[in-house]
């Protein structure tokens, strides 16, 4: 059931439940309206659930090569990674190497610098080393997940 169908059922059910005052002997229109609203609500929840699954699946496919490179055990192997994603990872590595000496002096670990560089490239925050250093300093040395931090 699509979003539009769910909304139509909810609206139709609300009209039958609250706006129609006619009484038929063989059917209760208000109960029919309530049933249609509940079916529409179920369809709306199902549509939202499907959308969240699709977003999660797309994100997992996009990050699978990065996670595999970092040694995550749950990463799925993709036969042909997206060339733009490969370029993004390479630019993140280059950015991390350019900023590493400065960030190490600030107390950042090598792993944290690599995590921040990947997040910086994935979010398209910028592309210059100075922008990355400023952004990394704002994220902090001990943050757990640069994907969550803005």
OpenMM code with the backbone's topology and positions (N, CA, C; nanometers):
from openmm import Vec3, app, unit

residues = "UNK UNK UNK UNK UNK UNK UNK UNK UNK UNK UNK UNK UNK UNK UNK UNK UNK UNK UNK UNK UNK UNK UNK UNK UNK UNK UNK UNK UNK UNK UNK UNK UNK UNK UNK UNK UNK UNK UNK UNK UNK UNK UNK UNK UNK UNK UNK UNK UNK UNK UNK UNK UNK UNK UNK UNK UNK UNK UNK UNK UNK UNK UNK UNK UNK UNK UNK UNK UNK UNK UNK UNK UNK UNK UNK UNK UNK UNK UNK UNK UNK UNK UNK UNK UNK UNK UNK UNK UNK UNK UNK UNK UNK UNK UNK UNK UNK UNK UNK UNK UNK UNK UNK UNK UNK UNK UNK UNK UNK UNK UNK UNK UNK UNK UNK UNK UNK UNK UNK UNK UNK UNK UNK UNK UNK UNK UNK UNK UNK UNK UNK UNK UNK UNK UNK UNK UNK UNK UNK UNK UNK UNK UNK UNK UNK UNK UNK UNK UNK UNK".split()
positions = [
    Vec3(0.0847, -0.1155, 0.0000),
    Vec3(0.0000, 0.0000, 0.0000),
    Vec3(0.0901, 0.1229, 0.0000),
    Vec3(0.0604, 0.2141, -0.0885),
    Vec3(0.1400, 0.3351, -0.1020),
    Vec3(0.0891, 0.4437, -0.0084),
    Vec3(0.1678, 0.5463, 0.0062),
    Vec3(0.1348, 0.6576, 0.0946),
    Vec3(0.0036, 0.7231, 0.0537),
    Vec3(-0.0126, 0.7465, -0.0743),
    Vec3(-0.1335, 0.8126, -0.1235),
    Vec3(-0.2576, 0.7289, -0.0927),
    Vec3(-0.2495, 0.5988, -0.1110),
    Vec3(-0.3633, 0.5112, -0.0821),
    Vec3(-0.3978, 0.5147, 0.0662),
    Vec3(-0.2972, 0.5151, 0.1491),
    Vec3(-0.3195, 0.5195, 0.2942),
    Vec3(-0.3898, 0.6484, 0.3338),
    Vec3(-0.3435, 0.7592, 0.2791),
    Vec3(-0.4049, 0.8874, 0.3116),
    Vec3(-0.5487, 0.8958, 0.2621),
    Vec3(-0.5748, 0.8402, 0.1443),
    Vec3(-0.7117, 0.8393, 0.0916),
    Vec3(-0.8029, 0.7576, 0.1831),
    Vec3(-0.7549, 0.6428, 0.2292),
    Vec3(-0.8370, 0.5610, 0.3193),
    Vec3(-0.8626, 0.6328, 0.4520),
    Vec3(-0.7620, 0.7013, 0.5050),
    Vec3(-0.7803, 0.7741, 0.6303),
    Vec3(-0.8826, 0.8862, 0.6127),
    Vec3(-0.8705, 0.9619, 0.5042),
    Vec3(-0.9632, 1.0732, 0.4800),
    Vec3(-1.1047, 1.0208, 0.4557),
    Vec3(-1.1180, 0.9181, 0.3754),
    Vec3(-1.2500, 0.8608, 0.3485),
    Vec3(-1.3123, 0.8051, 0.4764),
    Vec3(-1.2312, 0.7379, 0.5557),
    Vec3(-1.2807, 0.6853, 0.6823),
    Vec3(-1.3239, 0.7960, 0.7773),
    Vec3(-1.2484, 0.9050, 0.7826),
    Vec3(-1.2848, 1.0166, 0.8695),
    Vec3(-1.4147, 1.0815, 0.8243),
    Vec3(-1.4318, 1.0926, 0.6939),
    Vec3(-1.5580, 1.1489, 0.6423),
    Vec3(-1.6751, 1.0601, 0.6819),
    Vec3(-1.6608, 0.9297, 0.6614),
    Vec3(-1.7692, 0.8384, 0.6982),
    Vec3(-1.7928, 0.8384, 0.8488),
    Vec3(-1.6890, 0.8466, 0.9272),
    Vec3(-1.7020, 0.8384, 1.0728),
    Vec3(-1.7624, 0.9647, 1.1332),
    Vec3(-1.7161, 1.0821, 1.0871),
    Vec3(-1.7530, 1.2049, 1.1548),
    Vec3(-1.8487, 1.2954, 1.0780),
    Vec3(-1.8578, 1.2814, 0.9460),
    Vec3(-1.9393, 1.3747, 0.8681),
    Vec3(-2.0713, 1.3157, 0.8204),
    Vec3(-2.0769, 1.1882, 0.8002),
    Vec3(-2.2002, 1.1261, 0.7489),
    Vec3(-2.2885, 1.0880, 0.8670),
    Vec3(-2.4135, 1.1334, 0.8596),
    Vec3(-2.5070, 1.1042, 0.9693),
    Vec3(-2.6187, 1.0099, 0.9271),
    Vec3(-2.6119, 0.9614, 0.8066),
    Vec3(-2.7167, 0.8713, 0.7584),
    Vec3(-2.7057, 0.7363, 0.8288),
    Vec3(-2.8229, 0.6709, 0.8433),
    Vec3(-2.8270, 0.5388, 0.9061),
    Vec3(-2.8859, 0.4398, 0.8073),
    Vec3(-2.8091, 0.3390, 0.7765),
    Vec3(-2.8575, 0.2304, 0.6919),
    Vec3(-2.8829, 0.1112, 0.7818),
    Vec3(-2.9860, 0.0355, 0.7497),
    Vec3(-3.0211, -0.0775, 0.8336),
    Vec3(-2.9235, -0.1924, 0.8233),
    Vec3(-2.8569, -0.2080, 0.7141),
    Vec3(-2.7732, -0.3243, 0.6932),
    Vec3(-2.6252, -0.2989, 0.7218),
    Vec3(-2.5829, -0.1698, 0.7422),
    Vec3(-2.4417, -0.1410, 0.7732),
    Vec3(-2.4345, -0.0158, 0.8609),
    Vec3(-2.3417, -0.0167, 0.9532),
    Vec3(-2.3175, 0.0995, 1.0368),
    Vec3(-2.2051, 0.1803, 0.9717),
    Vec3(-2.2390, 0.2974, 0.9171),
    Vec3(-2.1436, 0.3776, 0.8404),
    Vec3(-2.0294, 0.4296, 0.9293),
    Vec3(-2.0593, 0.4621, 1.0541),
    Vec3(-1.9556, 0.5126, 1.1425),
    Vec3(-1.8513, 0.4042, 1.1739),
    Vec3(-1.8937, 0.2807, 1.1919),
    Vec3(-1.8001, 0.1709, 1.2153),
    Vec3(-1.7178, 0.1453, 1.0895),
    Vec3(-1.7802, 0.1529, 0.9727),
    Vec3(-1.7082, 0.1376, 0.8471),
    Vec3(-1.6010, 0.2459, 0.8337),
    Vec3(-1.6346, 0.3694, 0.8721),
    Vec3(-1.5369, 0.4780, 0.8687),
    Vec3(-1.4201, 0.4513, 0.9620),
    Vec3(-1.4477, 0.4011, 1.0815),
    Vec3(-1.3421, 0.3681, 1.1759),
    Vec3(-1.2511, 0.2587, 1.1201),
    Vec3(-1.3090, 0.1578, 1.0589),
    Vec3(-1.2304, 0.0484, 0.9998),
    Vec3(-1.1405, 0.1017, 0.8877),
    Vec3(-1.1960, 0.1887, 0.8025),
    Vec3(-1.1151, 0.2448, 0.6945),
    Vec3(-0.9999, 0.3299, 0.7488),
    Vec3(-1.0245, 0.4064, 0.8550),
    Vec3(-0.9176, 0.4865, 0.9152),
    Vec3(-0.8078, 0.3964, 0.9720),
    Vec3(-0.8476, 0.2871, 1.0365),
    Vec3(-0.7479, 0.1960, 1.0932),
    Vec3(-0.6660, 0.1275, 0.9839),
    Vec3(-0.7314, 0.0859, 0.8766),
    Vec3(-0.6591, 0.0244, 0.7645),
    Vec3(-0.5638, 0.1260, 0.7021),
    Vec3(-0.6092, 0.2506, 0.6858),
    Vec3(-0.5228, 0.3558, 0.6319),
    Vec3(-0.4041, 0.3830, 0.7224),
    Vec3(-0.4264, 0.3839, 0.8539),
    Vec3(-0.3180, 0.4049, 0.9490),
    Vec3(-0.2168, 0.2902, 0.9419),
    Vec3(-0.2664, 0.1679, 0.9320),
    Vec3(-0.1770, 0.0529, 0.9169),
    Vec3(-0.0937, 0.0659, 0.7890),
    Vec3(-0.1570, 0.1055, 0.6788),
    Vec3(-0.0850, 0.1251, 0.5528),
    Vec3(0.0181, 0.2353, 0.5628),
    Vec3(-0.0139, 0.3415, 0.6351),
    Vec3(0.0790, 0.4519, 0.6547),
    Vec3(0.2021, 0.4054, 0.7332),
    Vec3(0.1795, 0.3288, 0.8387),
    Vec3(0.2911, 0.2756, 0.9170),
    Vec3(0.3751, 0.1782, 0.8349),
    Vec3(0.3098, 0.0960, 0.7556),
    Vec3(0.3818, 0.0018, 0.6702),
    Vec3(0.4669, 0.0751, 0.5672),
    Vec3(0.4131, 0.1815, 0.5094),
    Vec3(0.4886, 0.2610, 0.4125),
    Vec3(0.6106, 0.3253, 0.4774),
    Vec3(0.5941, 0.3794, 0.5973),
    Vec3(0.7062, 0.4408, 0.6683),
    Vec3(0.8129, 0.3361, 0.7019),
    Vec3(0.7703, 0.2188, 0.7435),
    Vec3(0.8643, 0.1111, 0.7756),
    Vec3(0.9441, 0.0697, 0.6519),
    Vec3(0.8755, 0.0559, 0.5389),
    Vec3(0.9443, 0.0193, 0.4145),
    Vec3(1.0448, 0.1252, 0.3730),
    Vec3(1.0094, 0.2517, 0.3889),
    Vec3(1.1004, 0.3612, 0.3526),
    Vec3(1.2248, 0.3585, 0.4411),
    Vec3(1.2070, 0.3325, 0.5707),
    Vec3(1.3227, 0.3256, 0.6601),
    Vec3(1.4127, 0.2083, 0.6237),
    Vec3(1.3539, 0.0938, 0.5880),
    Vec3(1.4349, -0.0206, 0.5464),
    Vec3(1.5136, 0.0100, 0.4194),
    Vec3(1.4492, 0.0774, 0.3255),
    Vec3(1.5164, 0.1100, 0.2000),
    Vec3(1.6323, 0.2060, 0.2240),
    Vec3(1.6129, 0.3061, 0.3112),
    Vec3(1.7213, 0.3995, 0.3416),
    Vec3(1.8365, 0.3276, 0.4106),
    Vec3(1.8043, 0.2389, 0.5015),
    Vec3(1.9078, 0.1640, 0.5724),
    Vec3(1.9864, 0.0763, 0.4746),
    Vec3(1.9150, 0.0139, 0.3822),
    Vec3(1.9798, -0.0734, 0.2836),
    Vec3(2.0725, 0.0075, 0.1930),
    Vec3(2.0246, 0.1247, 0.1458),
    Vec3(2.1078, 0.2085, 0.0589),
    Vec3(2.2312, 0.2577, 0.1335),
    Vec3(2.2134, 0.2963, 0.2600),
    Vec3(2.3272, 0.3450, 0.3381),
    Vec3(2.4275, 0.2317, 0.3601),
    Vec3(2.3776, 0.1116, 0.3878),
    Vec3(2.4664, -0.0017, 0.4111),
    Vec3(2.5447, -0.0346, 0.2848),
    Vec3(2.4792, -0.0290, 0.1680),
    Vec3(2.5498, -0.0559, 0.0420),
    Vec3(2.6552, 0.0514, 0.0156),
    Vec3(2.6235, 0.1753, 0.0488),
    Vec3(2.7161, 0.2845, 0.0228),
    Vec3(2.8378, 0.2768, 0.1141),
    Vec3(2.8175, 0.2331, 0.2374),
    Vec3(2.9266, 0.2293, 0.3341),
    Vec3(2.9984, 0.0950, 0.3410),
    Vec3(2.9490, -0.0065, 0.2709),
    Vec3(3.0089, -0.1402, 0.2792),
    Vec3(3.1571, -0.1410, 0.2447),
    Vec3(3.2012, -0.0754, 0.1371),
    Vec3(3.3457, -0.0774, 0.1085),
    Vec3(3.4279, -0.0089, 0.2177),
    Vec3(3.3763, 0.0982, 0.2739),
    Vec3(3.4482, 0.1689, 0.3797),
    Vec3(3.4592, 0.0809, 0.5036),
    Vec3(3.3476, 0.0163, 0.5402),
    Vec3(3.3489, -0.0704, 0.6572),
    Vec3(3.4409, -0.1907, 0.6361),
    Vec3(3.4430, -0.2437, 0.5152),
    Vec3(3.5308, -0.3565, 0.4864),
    Vec3(3.6769, -0.3145, 0.4991),
    Vec3(3.7067, -0.1933, 0.4565),
    Vec3(3.8433, -0.1439, 0.4657),
    Vec3(3.8851, -0.1231, 0.6109),
    Vec3(3.7903, -0.0829, 0.6943),
    Vec3(3.8200, -0.0624, 0.8352),
    Vec3(3.8200, -0.1929, 0.9145),
    Vec3(3.7793, -0.3036, 0.8500),
    Vec3(3.7837, -0.4333, 0.9153),
    Vec3(3.6579, -0.4697, 0.9903),
    Vec3(3.5446, -0.4064, 0.9568),
    Vec3(3.4190, -0.4410, 1.0214),
    Vec3(3.3739, -0.5787, 0.9731),
    Vec3(3.3308, -0.6694, 1.0624),
    Vec3(3.2944, -0.8045, 1.0218),
    Vec3(3.1618, -0.8139, 0.9473),
    Vec3(3.0727, -0.7177, 0.9626),
    Vec3(2.9401, -0.7281, 0.9015),
    Vec3(2.9349, -0.6700, 0.7609),
    Vec3(3.0428, -0.6182, 0.7105),
    Vec3(3.0415, -0.5545, 0.5800),
    Vec3(3.0202, -0.6591, 0.4710),
    Vec3(2.9301, -0.6248, 0.3760),
    Vec3(2.9064, -0.7148, 0.2635),
    Vec3(2.9972, -0.6755, 0.1484),
    Vec3(3.0476, -0.7756, 0.0798),
    Vec3(3.1338, -0.7482, -0.0341),
    Vec3(3.0495, -0.7124, -0.1547),
    Vec3(3.0858, -0.6050, -0.2209),
    Vec3(3.0208, -0.5656, -0.3445),
    Vec3(3.1187, -0.5921, -0.4583),
    Vec3(3.0680, -0.6482, -0.5685),
    Vec3(3.1553, -0.6816, -0.6802),
    Vec3(3.2201, -0.5567, -0.7398),
    Vec3(3.1395, -0.4571, -0.7709),
    Vec3(3.1898, -0.3358, -0.8315),
    Vec3(3.1489, -0.2158, -0.7460),
    Vec3(3.2388, -0.1625, -0.6650),
    Vec3(3.2014, -0.0457, -0.5852),
    Vec3(3.1776, 0.0752, -0.6752),
    Vec3(3.0964, 0.1652, -0.6271),
    Vec3(3.0645, 0.2870, -0.6988),
    Vec3(3.1922, 0.3698, -0.7169),
    Vec3(3.2261, 0.4089, -0.8406),
    Vec3(3.3500, 0.4858, -0.8628),
    Vec3(3.3526, 0.6165, -0.7846),
    Vec3(3.2382, 0.6821, -0.7687),
    Vec3(3.2375, 0.8075, -0.6927),
    Vec3(3.2686, 0.7812, -0.5453),
    Vec3(3.2258, 0.6655, -0.4956),
    Vec3(3.2553, 0.6302, -0.3573),
    Vec3(3.4045, 0.6011, -0.3399),
    Vec3(3.4644, 0.5372, -0.4384),
    Vec3(3.6078, 0.5095, -0.4334),
    Vec3(3.6848, 0.6414, -0.4330),
    Vec3(3.6429, 0.7356, -0.5173),
    Vec3(3.7077, 0.8670, -0.5199),
    Vec3(3.6921, 0.9382, -0.3860),
    Vec3(3.5737, 0.9240, -0.3264),
    Vec3(3.5469, 0.9863, -0.1968),
    Vec3(3.6393, 0.9296, -0.0886),
    Vec3(3.6586, 0.7991, -0.0898),
    Vec3(3.7456, 0.7348, 0.0088),
    Vec3(3.8914, 0.7771, -0.0135),
    Vec3(3.9331, 0.7817, -0.1404),
    Vec3(4.0700, 0.8233, -0.1694),
    Vec3(4.0943, 0.9678, -0.1270),
    Vec3(3.9965, 1.0541, -0.1518),
    Vec3(4.0145, 1.1942, -0.1107),
    Vec3(4.0163, 1.2052, 0.0411),
    Vec3(3.9396, 1.1204, 0.1106),
    Vec3(3.9410, 1.1211, 0.2569),
    Vec3(4.0776, 1.0777, 0.3093),
    Vec3(4.1372, 0.9753, 0.2480),
    Vec3(4.2703, 0.9307, 0.2893),
    Vec3(4.3748, 1.0390, 0.2659),
    Vec3(4.3660, 1.1036, 0.1503),
    Vec3(4.4600, 1.2105, 0.1196),
    Vec3(4.4436, 1.3262, 0.2187),
    Vec3(4.3206, 1.3610, 0.2480),
    Vec3(4.2924, 1.4675, 0.3439),
    Vec3(4.3469, 1.4329, 0.4817),
    Vec3(4.3273, 1.3076, 0.5226),
    Vec3(4.3768, 1.2635, 0.6534),
    Vec3(4.5293, 1.2727, 0.6577),
    Vec3(4.5963, 1.2345, 0.5495),
    Vec3(4.7427, 1.2400, 0.5466),
    Vec3(4.7934, 1.3835, 0.5526),
    Vec3(4.7227, 1.4737, 0.4831),
    Vec3(4.7662, 1.6132, 0.4825),
    Vec3(4.7499, 1.6782, 0.6200),
    Vec3(4.6455, 1.6389, 0.6931),
    Vec3(4.6163, 1.7027, 0.8213),
    Vec3(4.6711, 1.6241, 0.9406),
    Vec3(4.7265, 1.5065, 0.9160),
    Vec3(4.7648, 1.4169, 1.0252),
    Vec3(4.8644, 1.4798, 1.1231),
    Vec3(4.9687, 1.5434, 1.0731),
    Vec3(5.0700, 1.5975, 1.1649),
    Vec3(5.0109, 1.7051, 1.2555),
    Vec3(4.9266, 1.7904, 1.2004),
    Vec3(4.8653, 1.8957, 1.2818),
    Vec3(4.7691, 1.8364, 1.3843),
    Vec3(4.6850, 1.7426, 1.3403),
    Vec3(4.5857, 1.6852, 1.4320),
    Vec3(4.6512, 1.5957, 1.5376),
    Vec3(4.7592, 1.5269, 1.5021),
    Vec3(4.8304, 1.4477, 1.6025),
    Vec3(4.8879, 1.5380, 1.7106),
    Vec3(4.9364, 1.6551, 1.6702),
    Vec3(4.9875, 1.7508, 1.7682),
    Vec3(4.8758, 1.8024, 1.8589),
    Vec3(4.7536, 1.7998, 1.8084),
    Vec3(4.6368, 1.8414, 1.8873),
    Vec3(4.5870, 1.7288, 1.9778),
    Vec3(4.6434, 1.6082, 1.9633),
    Vec3(4.6053, 1.4967, 2.0493),
    Vec3(4.5115, 1.3958, 1.9864),
    Vec3(4.4893, 1.4034, 1.8559),
    Vec3(4.4017, 1.3085, 1.7873),
    Vec3(4.4779, 1.1793, 1.7584),
    Vec3(4.4106, 1.0655, 1.7717),
    Vec3(4.4728, 0.9378, 1.7370),
    Vec3(4.4624, 0.9167, 1.5859),
    Vec3(4.5452, 0.8254, 1.5330),
    Vec3(4.5408, 0.7952, 1.3897),
    Vec3(4.4037, 0.7431, 1.3488),
    Vec3(4.3468, 0.6555, 1.4292),
    Vec3(4.2161, 0.5991, 1.3972),
    Vec3(4.1089, 0.7071, 1.3939),
    Vec3(4.1131, 0.7992, 1.4906),
    Vec3(4.0141, 0.9066, 1.4961),
    Vec3(4.0297, 0.9992, 1.3759),
    Vec3(4.1525, 1.0262, 1.3345),
    Vec3(4.1745, 1.1117, 1.2174),
    Vec3(4.1154, 1.0460, 1.0930),
    Vec3(4.1369, 0.9145, 1.0771),
    Vec3(4.0811, 0.8431, 0.9621),
    Vec3(3.9287, 0.8433, 0.9655),
    Vec3(3.8693, 0.8209, 1.0834),
    Vec3(3.7230, 0.8220, 1.0958),
    Vec3(3.6668, 0.9593, 1.0589),
    Vec3(3.7302, 1.0632, 1.1103),
    Vec3(3.6824, 1.1982, 1.0824),
    Vec3(3.6975, 1.2336, 0.9348),
    Vec3(3.8058, 1.1901, 0.8725),
    Vec3(3.8261, 1.2197, 0.7306),
    Vec3(3.7184, 1.1517, 0.6454),
    Vec3(3.6851, 1.0271, 0.6780),
    Vec3(3.5797, 0.9581, 0.6030),
    Vec3(3.4450, 1.0266, 0.6217),
    Vec3(3.4146, 1.0671, 0.7439),
    Vec3(3.2879, 1.1356, 0.7698),
    Vec3(3.2842, 1.2714, 0.7009),
    Vec3(3.3957, 1.3429, 0.7013),
    Vec3(3.4057, 1.4741, 0.6375),
    Vec3(3.3788, 1.4616, 0.4878),
    Vec3(3.4382, 1.3607, 0.4256),
    Vec3(3.4184, 1.3404, 0.2821),
    Vec3(3.2769, 1.2924, 0.2519),
    Vec3(3.2225, 1.2058, 0.3368),
    Vec3(3.0883, 1.1521, 0.3124),
    Vec3(2.9818, 1.2594, 0.3257),
    Vec3(3.0021, 1.3529, 0.4170),
    Vec3(2.9035, 1.4588, 0.4394),
    Vec3(2.9214, 1.5775, 0.3452),
    Vec3(3.0261, 1.5781, 0.2648),
    Vec3(3.0562, 1.6905, 0.1755),
    Vec3(3.0609, 1.8224, 0.2509),
    Vec3(3.1298, 1.8223, 0.3645),
    Vec3(3.1423, 1.9431, 0.4458),
    Vec3(3.2310, 2.0441, 0.3755),
    Vec3(3.3306, 1.9982, 0.3086),
    Vec3(3.4238, 2.0841, 0.2372),
    Vec3(3.5268, 1.9982, 0.1676),
    Vec3(3.6333, 2.0625, 0.1145),
    Vec3(3.7341, 1.9826, 0.0472),
    Vec3(3.8755, 2.0277, 0.0777),
    Vec3(3.8908, 2.1424, 0.1429),
    Vec3(4.0245, 2.1912, 0.1745),
    Vec3(4.0713, 2.1363, 0.3086),
    Vec3(4.2047, 2.1253, 0.3220),
    Vec3(4.2632, 2.0721, 0.4450),
    Vec3(4.2303, 2.1614, 0.5646),
    Vec3(4.2320, 2.2924, 0.5459),
    Vec3(4.2016, 2.3845, 0.6562),
    Vec3(4.0584, 2.3646, 0.7061),
    Vec3(3.9662, 2.3443, 0.6119),
    Vec3(3.8264, 2.3196, 0.6512),
    Vec3(3.8154, 2.1900, 0.7310),
    Vec3(3.8884, 2.0886, 0.6870),
    Vec3(3.8849, 1.9604, 0.7579),
    Vec3(3.9416, 1.9741, 0.8986),
    Vec3(4.0519, 2.0444, 0.9124),
    Vec3(4.1124, 2.0612, 1.0446),
    Vec3(4.0173, 2.1353, 1.1383),
    Vec3(3.9558, 2.2425, 1.0890),
    Vec3(3.8597, 2.3163, 1.1725),
    Vec3(3.7423, 2.2275, 1.2112),
    Vec3(3.6917, 2.1518, 1.1143),
    Vec3(3.5768, 2.0638, 1.1407),
    Vec3(3.6154, 1.9539, 1.2395),
    Vec3(3.7337, 1.8961, 1.2230),
    Vec3(3.7798, 1.7882, 1.3116),
    Vec3(3.7973, 1.8405, 1.4532),
    Vec3(3.8521, 1.9580, 1.4678),
    Vec3(3.8681, 2.0165, 1.6012),
    Vec3(3.7325, 2.0396, 1.6663),
    Vec3(3.6323, 2.0782, 1.5869),
    Vec3(3.4979, 2.0975, 1.6414),
    Vec3(3.4354, 1.9649, 1.6848),
    Vec3(3.4709, 1.8551, 1.6149),
    Vec3(3.4170, 1.7232, 1.6495),
    Vec3(3.4790, 1.6703, 1.7783),
    Vec3(3.6023, 1.7028, 1.8012),
    Vec3(3.6696, 1.6604, 1.9234),
    Vec3(3.7563, 1.5382, 1.9032),
    Vec3(3.8480, 1.5181, 1.9993),
    Vec3(3.9433, 1.4068, 1.9914),
    Vec3(3.8808, 1.2739, 2.0284),
    Vec3(3.7794, 1.2759, 2.1143),
    Vec3(3.7311, 1.1515, 2.1726),
    Vec3(3.5917, 1.1134, 2.1275),
    Vec3(3.5382, 1.1772, 2.0268),
    Vec3(3.4041, 1.1452, 1.9810),
    Vec3(3.3947, 1.0010, 1.9366),
    Vec3(3.2763, 0.9420, 1.9504),
    Vec3(3.2613, 0.8003, 1.9175),
    Vec3(3.2158, 0.7797, 1.7748),
    Vec3(3.1318, 0.8691, 1.7201),
    Vec3(3.0777, 0.8453, 1.5870),
    Vec3(3.0680, 0.9759, 1.5107),
    Vec3(3.1621, 1.0018, 1.4183),
    Vec3(3.1575, 1.1268, 1.3448),
    Vec3(3.0372, 1.1366, 1.2526),
    Vec3(2.9699, 1.0245, 1.2217),
    Vec3(2.8513, 1.0301, 1.1368),
    Vec3(2.7353, 1.0985, 1.2095),
    Vec3(2.7320, 1.0869, 1.3407),
    Vec3(2.6228, 1.1434, 1.4186),
    Vec3(2.6510, 1.2885, 1.4522),
    Vec3(2.7764, 1.3195, 1.4825),
    Vec3(2.8125, 1.4554, 1.5213),
    Vec3(2.8007, 1.5465, 1.4011),
    Vec3(2.7467, 1.6661, 1.4220),
    Vec3(2.7311, 1.7596, 1.3087),
    Vec3(2.8438, 1.8586, 1.3060),
] * unit.nanometer
topology = app.Topology()
chain = topology.addChain("A")
for resn in residues:
    res = topology.addResidue(resn, chain)
    for name in ("N", "CA", "C"):
        topology.addAtom(name, app.Element.getBySymbol(name[0]), res)
